[in-house]
Every structure is written in C-alpha cells, then in structure tokens.
Amino acid sequence: MNRSMTAGDVCSRQVVVASKDMPLGEAARVMRERHVGSLVVVEETGAGRVVVGMLTDRDIVTAVVAKDVNAAALRVDDVMTRDIVSARESDSVLDVLAAMRRRAVRRVPVVGPKDELVGVVAADDVLGFIADELRTLVQALVAQPGREQRARP
C-alpha cells in the first residue's frame, strides 16, 4: 500500500454540515435530500468551519426513534456525538484507518492547519483506495509470467 497517500488525498471535499442549533427534523431531512448518513456539526469562526461534533443516522435512531422521543423538540446539539475522532490532511490513510478501527467509526472529519473542516474520509473512501492498490498489485502479478517468458524463452 502506498504509505504516502494522506487523508487529504482520499477525503471528500464536498461535506454536508449542520449547526448545533439546527432542528433535528431539519437535519434528518438534509441527510435524506443529500443522500448521506451523517452530518459534520460545525461552528463558524474566523478560521472557517470548526468541527464540534458528528450527527449520524444511527444517532437519530438510537437516541430518538428507539426511545420514542419527540424529535420535534430536539436540536442537533441534543443528539450529536461530541467526542469525535478527526484527522489532519497530512495523516496517512493507514493512520486514519487505524483510528476508524480503534474508535469503531465509519467517517472521520479531516481538518486543515487551523482546525478548519476541509473534508471527510469515509470507510468507503478508504475501501476505494485499497481496491485501487489491490488492482495495481493484481496487474503486476498477471503481467509477471509473460515478462519472464519473454526474458527466458
């Protein structure tokens, strides 16, 4: 695996965000409309959007639906996960994958030098990267016997 690939290389720069004070129903509608399973919760600062939490579809199901709580009375801040793992743009993909595994998460916000949100690495992004690396390895393995036959007839 290419150890030089970074979180910044594989992250999606198109990030769907929410504010802490957004009504939970609105956040759920945004997830549905944008076809995403999570929103990065941010606060706007002079440095840009700073990550303060994550809201996942699972958060909504376990904290609201499963407990039969009235979602209309809740804001994103009431349900979001605050203790999140994030990655720097320069972190290696392998380090991001290890953090995902350690924290049992599928999405990691990627932040820049001023802790501003720059992207999100999802497990799907990492799997796509690994699939590309494996494809390259398979191509090398398939080509090797032909090269050997040409070199040693």
GUSEVEX-736675 format. One record per residue: residue in one letter; residue number from 1; x, z, y of N, C-alpha, C in turn. Coordinates in nm, 3 decimals, decimal comma. Atoms other than C-alpha are relative to their C-alpha. Example, Ala and Ser with C-alpha at 12.3 -4.5 7.8 and 13.67 -1.06 7.14 Angstrom:
  resn  resi      n.x      n.z      n.y     ca.x     ca.z     ca.y      c.x      c.z      c.y
     A     1    0,089    0,000   -0,119    1,230    0,780   -0,450    0,090    0,000    0,120
     S     2   -0,082   -0,006   -0,119    1,367    0,714   -0,106   -0,077    0,073    0,109
// end
This chain:
  resn  resi      n.x      n.z      n.y     ca.x     ca.z     ca.y      c.x      c.z      c.y
     M     1    0,084    0,000   -0,118    0,000    0,000    0,000    0,089    0,000    0,124
     N     2   -0,076    0,012   -0,123    0,124   -0,086    0,346   -0,009    0,131    0,079
     R     3    0,001   -0,130   -0,065    0,221    0,252    0,491   -0,004   -0,009    0,153
     S     4    0,000    0,012   -0,146    0,241    0,112    0,843   -0,140   -0,021    0,058
     M     5    0,137    0,018   -0,050   -0,135    0,048    0,867   -0,050    0,134    0,052
     T     6    0,044   -0,123   -0,066   -0,290    0,300    1,103   -0,152    0,006    0,013
     A     7    0,143   -0,018   -0,027   -0,632    0,441    1,181   -0,045   -0,099    0,108
     G     8    0,032    0,095   -0,107   -0,625    0,226    1,495   -0,014   -0,142   -0,050
     D     9    0,006    0,134    0,057   -0,572   -0,084    1,281   -0,129   -0,026   -0,076
     V    10    0,115    0,022    0,088   -0,869   -0,030    1,050   -0,132    0,053    0,055
     C    11    0,125   -0,059   -0,051   -1,121    0,155    1,266   -0,090   -0,105    0,062
     S    12    0,097    0,081   -0,071   -1,436    0,001    1,400   -0,003    0,048    0,145
     R    13   -0,002   -0,035   -0,143   -1,422   -0,007    1,780   -0,141    0,000    0,059
     Q    14    0,140    0,000   -0,041   -1,798   -0,056    1,804   -0,063    0,129   -0,052
     V    15    0,045   -0,133    0,043   -1,909    0,309    1,792   -0,136    0,031    0,064
     V    16    0,131   -0,040   -0,050   -2,267    0,426    1,822    0,009    0,150    0,028
     V    17   -0,019   -0,138   -0,044   -2,273    0,752    2,016   -0,132    0,064    0,043
     A    18    0,113   -0,077   -0,051   -2,512    1,026    2,121    0,055    0,112    0,087
     S    19   -0,037   -0,119   -0,076   -2,505    1,310    2,369   -0,064    0,120   -0,068
     K    20    0,051   -0,123    0,061   -2,566    1,671    2,269   -0,145    0,025    0,037
     D    21    0,136   -0,030   -0,044   -2,889    1,685    2,469   -0,102   -0,108   -0,037
     M    22    0,093    0,104    0,044   -3,042    1,371    2,316   -0,102    0,061   -0,097
     P    23    0,099   -0,047    0,097   -3,372    1,447    2,139    0,034   -0,052   -0,140
     L    24   -0,037    0,037    0,137   -3,321    1,442    1,761   -0,075   -0,123   -0,048
     G    25    0,077    0,118    0,040   -3,600    1,191    1,707    0,057   -0,128    0,058
     E    26   -0,063    0,117   -0,063   -3,435    0,953    1,951    0,129   -0,036   -0,072
     A    27   -0,125    0,024    0,073   -3,102    0,994    1,770   -0,029   -0,068   -0,134
     A    28    0,037    0,061    0,128   -3,272    0,911    1,439   -0,043   -0,145    0,020
     R    29    0,041    0,138   -0,030   -3,429    0,601    1,595    0,121   -0,089    0,029
     V    30   -0,122    0,076   -0,028   -3,089    0,490    1,726    0,072   -0,035   -0,130
     M    31   -0,064    0,026    0,130   -2,943    0,527    1,375   -0,072   -0,113   -0,073
     R    32    0,079    0,102    0,070   -3,227    0,317    1,233    0,018   -0,136    0,065
     E    33   -0,011    0,127   -0,072   -3,209    0,048    1,502    0,139   -0,062   -0,013
     R    34   -0,138    0,050    0,005   -2,830    0,019    1,484    0,053   -0,008   -0,142
     H    35   -0,037    0,008    0,142   -2,820    0,044    1,101    0,128    0,078   -0,029
     V    36   -0,115   -0,087    0,025   -2,572    0,333    1,097   -0,049    0,131   -0,059
     G    37    0,033   -0,127    0,062   -2,565    0,658    0,903    0,051    0,120    0,078
     S    38   -0,051   -0,112   -0,080   -2,400    0,862    1,176    0,013   -0,041    0,145
     L    39   -0,028    0,019   -0,142   -2,358    0,903    1,548    0,115    0,093    0,036
     V    40   -0,104   -0,085   -0,053   -2,047    1,033    1,716   -0,056    0,064    0,125
     V    41    0,054   -0,072   -0,115   -2,154    1,301    1,960    0,115    0,019    0,100
     V    42   -0,105    0,000   -0,102   -1,959    1,277    2,285   -0,047    0,065    0,129
     E    43    0,023   -0,043   -0,139   -1,930    1,429    2,629    0,080   -0,094    0,087
     E    44   -0,069    0,088   -0,094   -1,841    1,201    2,918    0,090    0,085    0,088
     T    45   -0,096   -0,070   -0,085   -1,526    1,319    3,100    0,079   -0,103    0,079
     G    46   -0,086    0,090   -0,075   -1,274    1,173    3,339    0,092   -0,081   -0,089
     A    47   -0,087    0,069    0,096   -1,062    1,077    3,037   -0,077   -0,098   -0,087
     G    48    0,082    0,086    0,085   -1,354    0,895    2,874   -0,094    0,084   -0,084
     R    49    0,090   -0,070    0,090   -1,583    0,992    2,591    0,081    0,090   -0,092
     V    50   -0,069   -0,097    0,085   -1,456    1,310    2,422   -0,093    0,041   -0,112
     V    51    0,080   -0,032    0,118   -1,579    1,379    2,069   -0,025    0,150   -0,007
     V    52    0,036   -0,141    0,013   -1,768    1,708    2,035   -0,073    0,029   -0,131
     G    53    0,068   -0,022    0,128   -1,943    1,654    1,702   -0,038   -0,131   -0,065
     M    54    0,053    0,115    0,075   -2,098    1,422    1,447   -0,141    0,035   -0,043
     L    55    0,135   -0,016    0,053   -2,460    1,374    1,353   -0,020   -0,107   -0,106
     T    56    0,020    0,094    0,109   -2,530    1,216    1,016   -0,145    0,003   -0,045
     D    57    0,134    0,002    0,057   -2,848    1,111    0,845   -0,018    0,117   -0,097
     R    58    0,005   -0,114    0,092   -2,765    1,379    0,588   -0,023    0,131    0,076
     D    59    0,025   -0,119   -0,082   -2,751    1,644    0,863   -0,149    0,013    0,030
     I    60    0,142   -0,002   -0,034   -3,104    1,549    0,962   -0,084    0,036   -0,122
     V    61    0,077   -0,028    0,121   -3,232    1,555    0,605    0,015    0,145   -0,043
     T    62   -0,020   -0,136    0,051   -3,075    1,887    0,507   -0,042    0,109    0,098
     A    63    0,031   -0,104   -0,098   -3,131    2,077    0,832   -0,142   -0,007    0,054
     V    64    0,132    0,016   -0,061   -3,468    1,938    0,936   -0,106   -0,034   -0,105
     V    65    0,102    0,047    0,093   -3,661    1,744    0,674   -0,017    0,096   -0,118
     A    66    0,007   -0,087    0,118   -3,575    1,964    0,373   -0,053    0,139    0,033
     K    67    0,046   -0,133   -0,041   -3,658    2,278    0,571   -0,135   -0,006    0,072
     D    68    0,130    0,021   -0,064   -3,979    2,129    0,714   -0,003    0,053    0,144
     V    69   -0,013   -0,041   -0,139   -3,861    2,194    1,071   -0,057   -0,110    0,088
     N    70    0,056    0,095   -0,094   -4,035    2,026    1,365    0,114   -0,069    0,076
     A    71   -0,109    0,075   -0,063   -3,785    1,759    1,470   -0,024   -0,024    0,148
     A    72    0,032    0,027   -0,140   -3,966    1,704    1,800    0,053    0,108    0,093
     A    73   -0,047   -0,112   -0,083   -3,844    2,042    1,922    0,152    0,012    0,002
     L    74   -0,145   -0,012    0,015   -3,477    1,975    1,840    0,076   -0,105    0,079
     R    75   -0,095    0,091   -0,063   -3,184    1,813    2,017    0,115   -0,023   -0,099
     V    76   -0,116    0,029    0,084   -2,872    1,661    1,861    0,087    0,125   -0,016
     D    77   -0,083   -0,121    0,001   -2,683    1,981    1,952   -0,046    0,103   -0,103
     D    78    0,054   -0,098    0,094   -2,912    2,183    1,723    0,037   -0,031   -0,145
     V    79   -0,018    0,044    0,138   -2,821    1,984    1,411    0,141   -0,054   -0,028
     M    80   -0,128    0,068    0,019   -2,483    1,817    1,466    0,105    0,092   -0,064
     T    81   -0,115   -0,070    0,054   -2,164    1,918    1,287    0,104    0,009    0,110
     R    82   -0,099   -0,021   -0,107   -1,918    2,070    1,533    0,143    0,000   -0,052
     D    83   -0,134   -0,011    0,058   -1,623    2,133    1,304    0,034   -0,130   -0,070
     I    84   -0,025    0,134    0,055   -1,518    1,773    1,258    0,150   -0,024   -0,017
     V    85   -0,136    0,047    0,012   -1,202    1,606    1,146    0,008   -0,131    0,077
     S    86   -0,020    0,126   -0,071   -1,067    1,333    1,369    0,141   -0,050   -0,030
     A    87   -0,131    0,061    0,023   -0,769    1,100    1,353    0,051   -0,058    0,131
     R    88   -0,064    0,070   -0,111   -0,525    0,969    1,609    0,014   -0,147   -0,038
     E    89   -0,017    0,143    0,027   -0,489    0,592    1,642    0,126   -0,025   -0,083
     S    90   -0,128    0,021    0,068   -0,133    0,625    1,512    0,008    0,063   -0,139
     D    91   -0,001   -0,060    0,134   -0,225    0,824    1,197   -0,006   -0,111   -0,104
     S    92    0,002    0,101    0,106   -0,159    0,631    0,878   -0,135    0,001   -0,071
     V    93    0,124    0,010    0,077   -0,453    0,508    0,674    0,004    0,099   -0,116
     L    94   -0,011   -0,095    0,111   -0,323    0,720    0,386   -0,028    0,142    0,047
     D    95    0,029   -0,134   -0,054   -0,334    1,032    0,606   -0,149    0,016    0,030
     V    96    0,144   -0,005   -0,028   -0,689    0,950    0,716   -0,078    0,015   -0,130
     L    97    0,065   -0,010    0,130   -0,793    0,901    0,355    0,015    0,140   -0,059
     A    98   -0,023   -0,136    0,049   -0,637    1,235    0,260   -0,088    0,100    0,076
     A    99    0,086   -0,089   -0,080   -0,826    1,406    0,546   -0,146   -0,015   -0,042
     M   100    0,138    0,023    0,046   -1,152    1,245    0,433   -0,024    0,072   -0,132
     R   101    0,014   -0,062    0,131   -1,096    1,365    0,080    0,000    0,152    0,012
     R   102   -0,013   -0,146   -0,019   -0,992    1,716    0,190   -0,127    0,060    0,060
     R   103    0,118   -0,053   -0,070   -1,295    1,761    0,417   -0,132   -0,052   -0,056
     A   104    0,119    0,057    0,064   -1,538    1,565    0,195   -0,091   -0,069    0,103
     V   105    0,076    0,077   -0,099   -1,645    1,331    0,477    0,025   -0,149   -0,022
     R   106   -0,011    0,145    0,017   -1,703    0,956    0,486    0,032   -0,072    0,129
     R   107   -0,025    0,062   -0,130   -1,650    0,895    0,857    0,087    0,092    0,084
     V   108   -0,091   -0,078   -0,083   -1,374    1,007    1,092    0,014   -0,069    0,136
     P   109   -0,023    0,058   -0,132   -1,371    0,951    1,469    0,150   -0,017    0,025
     V   110   -0,139    0,027   -0,035   -1,047    0,802    1,598    0,013    0,017    0,151
     V   111   -0,018   -0,030   -0,142   -0,916    0,927    1,931    0,134   -0,052    0,050
     G   112   -0,120    0,049   -0,066   -0,659    0,800    2,177    0,085    0,114    0,054
     P   113   -0,095   -0,099   -0,049   -0,380    0,979    2,362   -0,060    0,111    0,087
     K   114    0,065   -0,102   -0,083   -0,621    1,165    2,594   -0,121    0,059   -0,072
     D   115    0,111   -0,046    0,084   -0,852    1,262    2,305   -0,130   -0,075    0,025
     E   116    0,118    0,081   -0,025   -1,092    0,988    2,414   -0,035   -0,079   -0,126
     L   117    0,048    0,073    0,116   -1,303    0,817    2,148    0,041   -0,147    0,011
     V   118   -0,036    0,142    0,002   -1,163    0,476    2,052   -0,060   -0,074   -0,119
     G   119    0,056    0,065    0,118   -1,325    0,411    1,714   -0,042    0,100   -0,105
     V   120    0,038   -0,081    0,115   -1,447    0,536    1,381    0,055   -0,068   -0,124
     V   121   -0,041    0,050    0,131   -1,288    0,496    1,040   -0,103    0,052   -0,100
     A   122    0,094   -0,035    0,106   -1,547    0,491    0,763    0,065   -0,025   -0,135
     A   123   -0,052    0,020    0,135   -1,480    0,513    0,392   -0,004   -0,148   -0,035
     D   124    0,010    0,143    0,026   -1,597    0,151    0,376    0,117   -0,077    0,060
     D   125   -0,115    0,066   -0,063   -1,320    0,050    0,619    0,125    0,018   -0,085
     V   126   -0,118   -0,029    0,082   -1,058    0,218    0,402   -0,008   -0,076   -0,131
     L   127    0,015    0,075    0,125   -1,200    0,062    0,085    0,028   -0,149    0,022
     G   128   -0,029    0,139   -0,030   -1,187   -0,281    0,250    0,150   -0,024    0,013
     F   129   -0,145    0,009   -0,015   -0,823   -0,221    0,343    0,068    0,004   -0,137
     I   130   -0,058   -0,014    0,134   -0,739   -0,109   -0,012   -0,028   -0,125   -0,084
     A   131    0,035    0,122    0,073   -0,924   -0,410   -0,158    0,091   -0,116    0,041
     D   132   -0,091    0,105   -0,047   -0,714   -0,644    0,059    0,139    0,018   -0,059
     E   133   -0,132   -0,028    0,056   -0,395   -0,473   -0,058    0,004   -0,033   -0,150
     L   134    0,005    0,030    0,143   -0,502   -0,500   -0,424   -0,007   -0,150   -0,025
     R   135    0,008    0,146    0,012   -0,592   -0,869   -0,377    0,140   -0,062    0,014
     T   136   -0,136    0,049   -0,020   -0,239   -0,929   -0,247    0,086    0,027   -0,123
     L   137   -0,075   -0,035    0,120   -0,091   -0,748   -0,546   -0,039   -0,089   -0,118
     V   138    0,047    0,086    0,109   -0,305   -0,947   -0,792    0,056   -0,141    0,017
     Q   139   -0,053    0,135   -0,025   -0,196   -1,275   -0,629    0,148   -0,007   -0,038
     A   140   -0,142   -0,002    0,035    0,168   -1,175   -0,669    0,019    0,005   -0,152
     L   141   -0,012   -0,012    0,147    0,118   -1,079   -1,034   -0,038   -0,129   -0,070
     V   142    0,045    0,125    0,061   -0,067   -1,402   -1,115    0,105   -0,109    0,021
     A   143   -0,098    0,104   -0,032    0,200   -1,617   -0,948    0,132    0,021   -0,073
     Q   144   -0,132   -0,032    0,058    0,495   -1,444   -1,118    0,032   -0,079   -0,126
     P   145   -0,037    0,077    0,120    0,476   -1,614   -1,464    0,032   -0,146    0,032
     G   146   -0,027    0,139   -0,037    0,462   -1,961   -1,301    0,137   -0,015    0,063
     R   147   -0,133    0,004   -0,060    0,769   -1,884   -1,091    0,108    0,016   -0,106
     E   148   -0,099   -0,023    0,105    0,951   -1,758   -1,396    0,016   -0,124   -0,087
     Q   149   -0,008    0,122    0,081    0,866   -2,073   -1,597    0,076   -0,111    0,073
     R   150   -0,071    0,102   -0,077    0,993   -2,295   -1,315    0,150    0,036    0,010
     A   151   -0,139   -0,043   -0,015    1,314   -2,090   -1,278    0,075   -0,003   -0,133
     R   152   -0,065   -0,004    0,132    1,382   -2,067   -1,654   -0,081   -0,084   -0,098
     P   153    0,080    0,090    0,086    1,232   -2,374   -1,828    0,030    0,014   -0,147
// end
